[in-house]
Amino acid sequence: MKILTYSVLLFLCLSTTKTFAQVDIPMFTTHFPAEEFAARRNKVYDAIGKDAIAVLQGAPSPAGYVRFRQNNEFYYLSGIEVPHAYLVLNGASRTASLYLPHRHEGRERSEGKMLAAEDADLIKKLSGIENVYGAELMTEGLSRTTKTVFTPFAPAEGMAMSRDLAVRALADAASDSWDGSGSREGSFVNKLKSRFPKLDIQDLTPTLDALRLIKSPLEIEQIKKASRLSGLSLMEAMRSVEPGMYEYELDAAAKYIYYRNGAQGDAYYSLIASAENAYYPHYNAGKRLMKDGDFLLMDYSPDYAYYMSDLTRMMPVNGKFSAVQRELYGFYLGCYKAILKHIKPGETAQAIKKLAAADMKEILAASKFSKPIYADAAKRFVESYDRSTANAKSNLGHWIGMSTHDVGGYDGSPLRAGMVFTIEPALTVPEERIYIRLEDAIVITEKGAEIISDFIPMEMAEIEKLMKEKGILQAYPKN
């Protein structure tokens, strides 16, 4: 009788789901199986221990006609893409409880099926999460515990958001006397303390950061896809760019490649900087009309399945490197490749940088420059890199993963399999406002270092050859 009752309930649940469901739209991510999220939760249980629980709040509903995107922290442990959701991880029972809003049938008739508390059986089946309740029951659930509660203190990462910029936004708001708003995380911590004063509230952020530092094979697969799309957009820029175009036109071509191939948004705003605009490392206005003789920097990547990349290439707008561009870029490229050559697992960033710096000194000694300011710039570049080797905790670049400037920190330990990062040293000539930078993504494996963006031309002859091809902007001229 119990089996029959359960079957009837499950049938009704699935039947109701079908009534509002869009055609052939998965209700749970297809990029990761439920088992991967369960494995991540198991690591959290290990970290918090049997006498604690962890609580995470999902992202709120977006303002305006914007597709919902879950925050990285919540998605990393659940795969659930529902606004105003909460996840409770019980260290004693090693079970997860998901708290969701109830069904909004009017909204579903307009927008299509949305997972809700009423879909408990379906959600358990899809996600592997053991318990699903209405959001209003979380207060009762938390009141039953006298344990330590872990929750993230750091601001959540949402669309095109890394923690450094999330912190900056909070600082800007705090310094505005007419605003002064704090973070959702800070507000949530304060509510936990006021409603449950006996609970010991601890920060879950360090645990999540440590877990996210080492990527799984499936995570690396998504990063490779994001890198592939980023690279294709940079190559399309090489084909399409020509004098008389605005910088933003290359942004449009890149977005076409991203969305055509399933990206859900930008990893960060496009940095498409021609001439002296490149001297500002994060210039993003994109409004300049590019001219013959300009040197162009393009740094842009998509958000693919919650994973990012971060790649940069430079190119002459007219398709041919000038004598000065060839001189400076050629020197920089030799130094840049010296870094890539020495990256491998089991070595510290400091050791790798020392080897690269030694090579750079040899390249500098063999180089000739047409102006003293160029020679001085090259010398400063090498000396600065060499000085950085004195810091045992200096990294090669920055991590990438669920955010462009990904979490994890660096303590000077040897590189390990599963680490993914970029390098992006910059050569500057302040007197002429010249700025040169490349950037590639590197995956550390058990046997070596895989440069997953090495299909994008960086040699001058290869770039000039590609730039002779017609691009998408020529095929579809603007109105």
C-alpha positions in Angstrom: 0.0 0.0 0.0 2.9 2.4 0.9 4.5 1.6 -2.4 1.3 2.3 -4.3 0.8 5.6 -2.5 4.3 6.8 -3.2 3.9 5.9 -6.9 0.7 7.9 -7.2 2.3 10.9 -5.5 5.3 10.7 -7.8 3.1 10.4 -10.8 1.1 13.5 -9.8 4.3 15.4 -9.1 5.7 14.6 -12.6 2.3 15.2 -14.2 2.1 18.6 -12.7 5.6 19.4 -13.8 4.8 18.4 -17.3 1.8 20.7 -17.4 4.0 23.8 -17.0 7.2 22.5 -18.5 8.9 23.9 -21.6 9.6 21.5 -24.3 13.0 19.6 -24.0 14.4 22.0 -21.4 16.4 20.2 -18.7 15.5 21.1 -15.1 18.9 20.4 -13.7 22.4 21.1 -15.1 23.7 18.8 -17.8 27.3 19.9 -17.3 27.8 18.0 -14.1 26.2 14.9 -12.7 24.6 14.9 -9.2 27.5 12.8 -8.0 30.0 15.6 -8.5 28.0 18.0 -6.3 27.6 15.3 -3.7 31.4 14.8 -3.6 31.8 18.5 -3.0 29.3 18.4 -0.2 31.1 15.5 1.3 34.3 17.5 1.5 32.4 20.3 3.3 31.1 17.7 5.8 34.7 16.6 6.4 35.8 20.2 6.9 33.0 21.4 9.3 32.9 18.2 11.4 30.0 16.3 13.1 29.1 19.1 15.5 28.3 21.8 12.9 26.1 22.7 10.0 26.7 24.9 7.0 24.1 27.3 5.6 24.3 29.0 2.2 21.9 31.5 0.6 21.3 31.5 -3.1 21.1 34.5 -5.3 18.0 36.7 -5.3 15.7 37.3 -8.2 17.4 39.6 -10.8 16.1 43.1 -11.3 14.7 43.7 -14.8 14.4 41.4 -17.8 17.6 39.5 -16.9 18.0 35.8 -16.9 18.6 34.4 -13.5 22.1 33.2 -12.7 22.9 31.4 -9.4 25.8 32.6 -7.4 29.0 30.5 -7.6 29.1 29.3 -4.0 25.5 28.0 -4.0 25.9 26.4 -7.5 29.2 24.8 -6.6 27.5 22.7 -3.8 24.1 22.1 -5.3 23.7 22.7 -9.0 20.4 24.3 -8.2 19.4 27.4 -10.2 16.5 28.8 -8.3 16.4 32.3 -6.8 16.0 32.8 -3.1 17.0 29.2 -2.3 18.8 28.1 0.9 21.0 25.0 1.4 21.7 23.5 4.8 24.5 20.9 5.1 24.3 18.7 8.3 27.8 17.5 9.4 26.3 14.9 11.8 24.0 13.2 9.3 26.0 14.2 6.2 22.8 15.1 4.5 21.7 18.2 2.6 18.4 20.1 2.9 17.2 22.5 0.2 14.7 25.2 1.1 12.9 26.7 -1.9 10.1 29.2 -2.6 6.7 27.7 -3.4 5.2 27.4 -6.8 4.1 30.6 -8.6 1.7 29.3 -11.2 1.0 32.7 -12.7 4.7 33.2 -13.4 5.1 29.7 -14.8 2.2 30.3 -17.2 4.2 33.2 -18.5 7.8 32.1 -18.3 7.7 28.3 -18.1 8.5 25.7 -15.5 10.4 26.7 -12.4 11.5 24.3 -9.7 9.7 24.9 -6.4 9.2 23.3 -3.0 6.3 21.3 -4.5 8.8 19.5 -6.8 10.6 17.8 -3.8 10.6 14.3 -5.2 11.7 15.5 -8.7 14.5 17.6 -7.2 15.8 14.8 -5.0 15.9 12.5 -8.0 17.7 15.0 -10.2 20.1 16.5 -7.8 20.8 13.8 -5.1 19.9 16.3 -2.4 18.3 14.3 0.4 15.7 16.8 1.7 13.6 19.5 0.1 11.3 21.9 2.0 9.5 25.2 1.6 11.7 28.2 2.4 9.5 29.2 5.4 10.5 26.0 7.2 14.2 26.8 7.4 13.8 28.9 10.6 12.2 25.8 12.3 15.0 23.6 11.0 17.7 25.9 12.3 16.0 26.2 15.7 16.6 22.5 16.2 20.3 22.8 16.3 22.7 24.0 19.0 25.7 23.4 16.8 28.2 25.7 15.2 26.9 27.2 12.0 29.2 27.9 9.1 28.2 30.3 6.4 30.2 32.3 3.8 31.2 35.8 5.0 32.7 36.9 1.7 30.4 38.5 -0.8 28.9 36.0 -3.3 30.1 35.9 -6.9 27.4 36.5 -9.4 27.3 37.4 -13.1 30.6 38.7 -14.3 31.8 39.0 -10.7 35.0 38.1 -9.0 35.5 38.7 -5.3 37.9 41.6 -5.7 35.2 43.6 -7.6 32.5 42.4 -5.2 34.5 43.8 -2.3 35.1 47.0 -4.2 31.4 47.5 -4.8 30.7 47.0 -1.1 33.4 49.5 -0.2 31.9 52.1 -2.7 28.5 51.7 -1.2 29.8 51.9 2.4 31.7 55.1 1.6 28.5 56.7 0.1 26.8 58.5 3.1 23.5 58.3 1.2 23.8 54.6 0.6 25.8 52.7 3.2 24.3 49.4 2.3 26.1 46.3 3.4 26.4 42.8 1.8 23.7 40.2 1.7 26.1 37.9 3.5 26.6 40.4 6.3 22.9 40.9 6.7 22.4 37.1 6.8 25.1 36.6 9.4 23.5 39.3 11.6 20.0 37.7 11.2 21.4 34.3 12.3 23.0 35.9 15.3 19.9 37.9 16.3 17.5 35.0 15.8 19.7 32.3 17.3 22.1 34.1 19.8 23.4 30.8 21.2 24.8 29.6 17.8 28.4 30.0 17.1 28.6 31.6 13.6 31.8 30.8 11.7 33.1 31.6 8.2 32.7 28.9 5.5 34.6 31.0 2.9 38.1 29.5 3.6 36.7 26.0 3.2 35.0 26.8 -0.1 38.1 28.6 -1.4 40.3 25.7 -0.7 38.0 23.3 -2.4 37.7 25.5 -5.5 41.4 25.8 -5.9 41.8 22.3 -7.3 39.5 21.7 -10.3 38.0 18.3 -11.1 38.3 16.9 -14.7 34.7 18.1 -15.5 35.5 21.6 -14.2 38.6 21.7 -16.4 36.4 20.6 -19.3 34.2 23.7 -18.8 37.2 26.0 -18.5 38.6 24.6 -21.7 35.3 25.3 -23.4 35.3 28.9 -22.1 38.9 29.2 -23.3 38.1 27.8 -26.7 35.3 30.4 -27.2 37.5 33.2 -25.9 40.3 32.2 -28.3 37.9 32.0 -31.2 36.7 35.5 -30.5 40.3 36.8 -30.3 41.0 35.2 -33.7 37.8 36.6 -35.1 39.0 40.1 -34.0 42.2 39.5 -35.9 40.2 38.7 -39.1 37.7 41.5 -38.7 39.5 44.5 -37.3 40.4 47.3 -39.7 41.0 51.1 -39.5 37.7 53.0 -39.2 36.0 50.5 -36.9 34.9 51.3 -33.4 36.3 49.2 -30.6 32.8 48.0 -29.6 32.4 46.3 -33.0 34.8 43.6 -31.9 32.8 43.2 -28.7 29.8 42.4 -30.9 31.7 39.8 -32.9 32.9 38.1 -29.8 29.4 38.0 -28.2 28.1 36.3 -31.3 30.6 33.5 -30.9 29.9 33.2 -27.2 26.2 33.0 -27.4 26.1 31.0 -30.6 28.1 28.3 -28.6 26.0 28.3 -25.4 27.7 30.8 -23.2 25.4 32.3 -20.5 27.1 35.7 -20.4 30.4 37.5 -20.1 33.1 36.5 -17.7 33.9 40.2 -17.4 33.4 43.3 -19.6 35.4 43.3 -22.8 38.7 45.0 -22.6 39.2 46.2 -26.2 41.7 49.0 -26.1 43.4 50.6 -29.1 46.4 52.8 -29.1 46.9 54.7 -25.8 43.7 53.2 -24.3 45.6 50.0 -23.8 47.8 51.8 -21.2 44.8 51.5 -18.8 44.8 47.8 -18.0 41.1 47.6 -17.4 39.9 50.2 -20.0 36.4 49.0 -21.0 34.6 52.0 -22.7 35.1 50.5 -26.2 34.1 53.8 -27.9 37.2 54.8 -29.8 37.4 54.9 -33.5 40.5 52.8 -34.4 43.0 54.3 -36.8 45.7 53.1 -39.2 48.9 52.3 -37.2 47.1 51.6 -33.9 48.2 48.6 -31.8 45.2 46.9 -30.3 44.8 44.9 -27.1 41.8 42.6 -26.7 41.1 40.8 -23.4 37.7 39.1 -23.3 36.2 35.7 -22.3 32.7 34.2 -21.7 30.9 32.6 -18.8 30.3 29.1 -19.9 28.4 26.8 -17.5 29.6 28.9 -14.5 33.2 28.6 -15.5 35.5 31.3 -17.0 38.7 32.0 -18.8 40.8 35.1 -19.2 42.9 35.5 -22.4 44.6 38.4 -24.1 46.1 39.0 -27.5 47.5 42.0 -29.3 47.3 42.9 -33.0 48.0 45.8 -35.4 44.8 47.3 -36.5 45.9 47.6 -40.1 47.1 44.0 -40.2 50.8 44.7 -40.4 53.2 45.1 -37.4 55.0 48.5 -37.6 58.8 48.6 -37.0 58.2 49.9 -33.4 55.5 47.3 -32.7 57.7 44.6 -34.1 60.6 45.7 -32.0 58.8 45.9 -28.6 56.4 43.1 -29.1 59.2 40.8 -30.3 61.2 41.4 -27.2 58.2 41.0 -25.0 57.1 37.8 -26.7 60.5 36.2 -26.1 60.3 37.0 -22.4 56.7 35.8 -22.2 57.5 32.4 -23.8 60.4 32.1 -21.3 57.8 32.0 -18.5 55.6 29.5 -20.2 58.6 27.2 -20.9 59.4 26.6 -17.2 55.9 26.0 -15.8 55.4 22.5 -14.5 54.0 20.6 -11.5 56.0 20.2 -8.4 57.7 23.5 -8.8 56.9 26.7 -6.9 56.0 29.9 -8.7 59.1 31.4 -7.2 61.4 28.7 -8.7 59.7 29.0 -12.1 60.0 32.8 -12.1 63.8 32.6 -11.2 64.4 30.3 -14.3 62.3 32.6 -16.5 64.1 35.7 -15.2 67.5 34.2 -16.1 66.3 33.6 -19.6 64.9 37.2 -19.8 68.3 38.6 -18.9 69.8 36.7 -21.8 67.1 38.0 -24.2 67.6 41.5 -22.9 71.4 41.3 -23.4 70.9 40.2 -27.0 68.3 42.8 -27.9 68.8 46.1 -29.7 66.3 49.0 -29.5 65.8 52.0 -31.7 65.3 54.4 -28.8 66.8 54.7 -25.3 63.3 54.8 -23.8 62.6 51.4 -25.3 65.8 50.0 -23.9 65.0 51.4 -20.5 61.5 50.0 -20.7 62.8 46.5 -21.5 65.4 46.8 -18.7 62.7 47.8 -16.2 60.5 44.9 -17.3 63.2 42.3 -16.7 64.4 43.9 -13.5 60.9 44.1 -12.1 60.3 40.5 -12.9 63.6 39.5 -11.3 62.8 41.4 -8.1 59.5 39.6 -7.8 61.4 36.3 -7.4 62.4 37.4 -3.9 58.9 37.0 -2.7 58.3 33.3 -2.0 54.5 33.8 -2.1 54.3 35.7 -5.3 52.2 33.9 -7.9 52.7 33.5 -11.6 49.4 35.3 -12.4 46.0 34.6 -11.1 43.7 31.6 -10.7 40.7 31.1 -13.1 37.6 29.0 -12.5 34.2 29.9 -11.5 35.4 33.6 -11.5 37.9 35.3 -13.7 40.0 36.2 -10.7 39.3 32.9 -8.9 39.6 32.2 -5.2 42.2 30.0 -3.6 45.1 32.1 -2.5 48.7 31.2 -2.9 51.1 30.3 0.0 54.2 29.5 -2.0 53.5 25.7 -2.3 54.5 23.8 -5.4 52.0 23.7 -8.3 49.6 20.7 -8.1 47.5 18.9 -10.7 44.1 20.6 -11.0 45.3 24.1 -10.6 44.3 26.5 -13.4 45.7 30.0 -13.8 46.8 32.6 -16.3 50.0 34.7 -16.7 49.8 38.3 -17.9 53.1 40.3 -17.4 53.0 43.7 -19.0 55.7 45.8 -20.7 55.1 49.6 -20.6 56.8 52.6 -22.1 55.3 55.5 -20.1 56.9 58.2 -22.3 54.8 57.1 -25.3 51.9 55.5 -23.4 52.7 52.1 -24.9 51.4 49.0 -23.1 51.9 45.4 -24.3 50.4 42.3 -22.6 49.5 38.7 -23.6 47.6 36.2 -21.4 47.2 32.5 -21.6 45.4 29.9 -19.5 47.4 27.0 -18.0 46.2 23.7 -16.5 48.6 21.9 -14.3 48.4 18.1 -14.8 50.2 15.2 -13.2 52.7 15.1 -16.0 53.1 18.7 -17.0 51.5 22.1 -17.8 48.9 22.3 -20.6 48.5 25.7 -22.2 44.9 25.4 -23.2 44.9 28.6 -25.2 48.0 27.9 -27.3 45.9 27.5 -30.5 45.5 31.3 -30.6 48.3 32.9 -32.7 50.9 35.0 -30.8 53.8 34.9 -33.3 53.8 38.0 -35.5 53.8 36.1 -38.8 50.9 34.0 -37.7 48.9 37.0 -36.6 49.5 38.8 -39.9 48.6 35.7 -41.9 45.3 35.4 -40.0 44.5 39.1 -40.4 44.5 38.7 -44.2 41.4 36.6 -43.9 38.0 38.2 -44.1 36.1 38.3 -40.8 32.4 38.2 -39.8 32.3 42.0 -39.6 33.1 42.2 -43.3 30.5 39.6 -44.1 27.8 41.5 -42.1 28.6 45.2 -42.3 26.9 47.6 -39.9 23.9 49.7 -40.9 
